[in-house]
């Protein structure tokens, strides 16, 4: 990997910063609204998923995969066995083939990559000076990097597209005992293994111009030891037949998503042999994790949005940099506390519809936070006086 750096120093006047802060008020409003919508929607989504899985746990029927019982038609079933196929998947460009559930072509291209790091310093009078260092390094990337957006594109040009892109083929005839697995479930089997390619495997294939077989994979370029911009390396992976556990609706001899009374769908697959209870518990755990991730995203958006509402105050005070820093720190704390209140109120409001008891507890917490803010503001007012 090689790299080079470029440093750029830019200045922004106090009036320009003030104008940007005023425009930022509108952006902040949009972020706050988006955050509140996300937080409210997420609570509904979380409860719906929880109830969906609870209903599934109470209605699922475990069956053997070596026979299809017509009596279970339309029911939510749990079954285990080997996901298998007789299909031979073949890559249309490189002629690689394998008897597998999935055949994946993984491509990377040697390209320039830009990173930047900025340091901003306030100046007396409210202006700012920003020093930005742009670093350029050659690296392997699985996707095309658009060099036209680089700060210095002329010396770091990448090909506009990747000649050979990644591709996944999925077997369309996969069995689980006597059941037929739909592609929606086969695609979820993601335990891949590298496929080492030998010359004998592609003896009847005319490789594209410039492509060579190198150490079990393909290479496009002069010398893999000294890659050049635009060189590509192409490897292959397979998902072999393996043991899986599935929970889904039985429709004749195949499986489909099961719709619960609350409107949610259940179509679960895990590799290995697992009980129905274990699979549903794993899904519940994933639901909890996703719920907290979305809550965190919503909270961060709130903090950013509220900060943007107050930004104009610190910019005005930046005529004297130390004053701007003090006000900026103060408004940052207030924004953080207000974000907590807005988030909790929004979640509690959602819970009034979905979790009434927990909503009462959450609203009590909000009252406590508001009380703390009032005490803090009273102390600051006394100090100022």
N, C-alpha and C positions, 0 to 999 in steps of 0.2 A: 504494500500500500504506500502510495506517495501522496504528499500534500503540499499546499502553499497557502499563504495567508495574505489578506488585504485589509487594511484598517482605514475606516472612513470616519471623519469627524463632522457632525452636523450641529447646527444651532437653531433654536426656535425662540422667538421673541415672546415676551409676556403677553402681548395682545393676541398673538397666534394661539398660545396655550389657553388663554381665556376663551377664545372663540371655540376651540376644540372641546373645552369643558362644557360650554353651553350646549353644543351639539350633542355631547355625550349624555345630557339629561334625557333626551328622547330615546337614545339607545338603551339607557338604564331602565326607562319605563318598559320598553319592550322586553328586556331581560327579566324584569320582575314579574311581568304578566306571564311570560313563558314558564318561569320557575313555578309560579303558583298553579298554573294549569298542570304542569308535569307532576307536582307533588300531589295534587288532588286525584289526578288520573291514576297515579301509581298505587295509591291506597285502594282504589276500587279494583285495579288489576290484581293486586296482591290478595285481597280477600276472595275475589272470584276464583283465583287459582287455588287458594287454600281449600275453599269449599268444593271445587271440582275434584281435587285429589282426595278429599275426605269422602266424597260420594263414591269415588272410584274404589277406595279401600274397603268400603262396606258392600260393594256390589260385584267386585271382581271374582271370577271363578277360575281356579287353576285347573288346567287340562293337560293331558299328555299330547305331545306333538306328533305321535305316530298314528293318530287317527283323527278324523274330523267328524265330530258329533253334530248332526243337524239340529239337535235340541238346543244347542248353544248359539244358534243363528241370532245375530243382533245383540248378543250379550257381550259384556266386557270380559275378556279372558286373559289369563296369564299362562304363558307356555315357554318352555325352554327346549333347546336342542341345537344342532349344528346348522348354521346358515351355510348352505352349500349350493354349488352351481356346476353345470356341465359346460357353461359358456366359455369360449376362448375369446378374450378381448385382445384387439390388435390396434396398435397405433398406426394411423394412416400415413404418417410422414416417415417414421423411422423403422417401421416394420416390426417393432417389438411386440410380442404377444405373450399372453399368460392365461392359464385357467385360474381366474380370480374373481372375487366379488367386485373389486375395483382395480383399474389400472390408471396410475397417475403419472403424467409427464410433468416434471418439475424443471423449470428453466430459470436461469439467472444470466444477467448480462453485466459485463464489467463497465462501470460508468463513473462519471464524476458525481460527487455528492457535496452539496453546500451546507455548512452549518454556520450559525452566527451567534455572537455573544456581545451584548451591549452593556455599557456602563454610562449612567446618566448623572450629571452633576449640575446642581442648581447654581445660578449666578445671581449676584446682587442686582436687583431690579426686576426679578421675576422670570428671567430667561432661563433656558436650559441648554447645556451642551452635551451631546451624546456621542460617545466613541463606540463604534461598532466594528468588531473584527470578524471578517468573513474568512472561513477556512474551507479549503477545497481538498477533497481526498478521493482517490480512486478506490472503488469498492464494488463488490458483487451485490446486485440487487435483483429481487424476484419480479420487480415491476419497473417500467420505464420511468426514468427521472427526467422531468422537463427542464432542460438547462436554459431555456429561453427566459425563465424567471430568475436566473442567477443574477447577482449584482454585477459580475463580470462574465457574461456568457461567451464572449468572443474566444477566450482562452480555455474554456471548459465546456466544449460542445459535446453533447451526447446524441446518439441516433434518435430520430423522432419516434421510432417504434421498435419493438422487439421482433426480429424476424420470426422467431419461434416462441410461442407463448405456452404457458402451463395449461394442461388439459387433464380432465378426469373423465374416464369412461366407467359406467356402472352397468353391471350385468343385468339384463332385463328378465332373466329367468332364474330366480333364487328361491330355493326351497328351505323350509324349516320343518323337517319331518314331512308330514302330508300337507302342510300349509305352504302357500306361495307368499313370499315376502315382497311387498311393494317397494318401488325404488325409493320412496320417501323414508323407509326404514333402513334400506340397504345403505343409503348415503350417510346414515348416522354411525355406521361401523367405521371407526377411524383408526384402528390399530394397524398402521402401515409397516411394511418391511421393505428395505431397499432391494431392488432387482438388479443383480449384476449381469451385464450384457456381455456375451461372448460372440466372437465372429461367426460361430456356427449358428447362432440364434437368428442372424440376419443375412444368411448367405444368399437368399433369394431376393434381397431388397436392394434397390438402387438408391443409395443415400443421396441427399441433396448436395449440390456442389459446395465444397468447402467444409463439409462435415466429416469428422474422423472419429473412429472408435478409440477411446483412450481410457485404460484402466477401469473397464466395466461401465463406462458412460460415454456420452458423445461430447465432442468439442468442436466449436466453430471459431477458428482463428489459427494463427501460425504456430504458436508454441504455448502450451498450457503453463510452462514454467515462467514465462514472461508475458502475462496477458496484456492485451492492448484494449483501449476503449472500443466497445462494440463487440468484443469477443463474447461468446456464449458457451455455457456449459449446460448440458441437458442430462438429467438423471431420471430414473424411473423407480416408482414404488408400487407395491401391490398390497391389497387387502385380501388376505387368503381366507378360505372358508374357516369358520371358527364357531365356538359355542356362544350363543347369545340368549338373552332373556327378554321377552316382549310382553307388553300389556297393551291391548288394542281391541277393537270390536271385530268379532268374527262375522264375516260376510261370505257365505258359501265356503270356499277353501282358502280365502285370502283374508287380509287384515286391513282395517281402515280406522281412521280416528273415531273415537267414541264421544258423542255429545252428551253432556250431563244436563240435569234439570236447570242448572244455573247458567247454562249457555257455554261453558268451557269445553275444551276438547282434551281427550287423553289418547296419546299415541307415544308410548315410551319404549325405549330399547337400551339395554346395557350389554356390553360384552361380558362373557362369563355366565355362570349359573347363579342366579339370585332369586330369592323368594319375592312374591308380590309385595309383601310388607316392606322389604328392603328397598325395592325399586321406588315405591311410592314415597318412602321416607327420604330417599335421595332427591326426589323431585321436590319435596317440601323444603328440604335444606337449600336447594338451588333457588327456590322461590324467595326464601328469606334473604339470601345473599343478594339477589337481584333487587329486591325491595330496598335494602339498605344502600346499595350502589346508586339507585335512582334518587333516593332521599338525599344522599350526599351531593349528587350532581345538582339537584334542585336547590339545596342550601348554598352551594358555591355560586350558582347563578344569582341567587338573592343577594349574597354578599357583594358580588361584583356590581350588580345593578344598583343597589343602594349606595355603594361607594361612589358610583358615577353621578348620583344625584347630589352628593356632597362635595364632589371634586372641585366645583367652582369656588368653594370657600377657601380651600387650601391654596388654589392657584392665585386668588386675590391676595392672600396673606404672603405668598412667595416673593413679594417685593422685598421682603426681608426673609431670606431662606429659612432661618431658624424658626421664625414665626409660622411659616408654612408647614414645617416639619411637625411642630407641636399641634397645630390644628389638624393636620393630616392624620396624626396618630390618634387624636381624640375622635375625629369623625370615623376613623377605621374601627375603633372600639364600639362606637355607637352603631355603625353599620352592622357589625357582627352581632350585637345584641338584638337589633331590630330584625335581622335575618332569622335569628332563633325564634323570636316572637311570631313573625309572619309564617315561618315554616310550621311551628307548632299549632298555630291557629288554623292554618289550612288543613293540616293533617287531622286535627281534632274535628274540624267541620266535616271532613270526609268521613271520619269515623262515626259521626252522628248518624250517617246513613248506613254505615257498614258495621261499626263496633261501638254502640252507644255507651257501654260501661267504661271502656277504655277512653272514650272521648271525655268523660267527666274527669278522669284522672289527669289527662293531658291538659285540659283547660285549667285545672288547679295548678299545674306546673307553670303554665303561662302567667298566671296571676303572680306566682312567686318570682318569676324573672322580671316582670314589670315592677314589682316592689323593690327589687335590687337596683334596677335602673333609677328609680325615683330617689332612693337613698344616695346613690352615687352622684346624681345631678345636684341634689341638695348640698352635699358635701363640697362639690366644686363651686357652687354659688357662694357658699360661706367663705371659702378660701379666697375667691375673687373679691369678695367684699372686704 
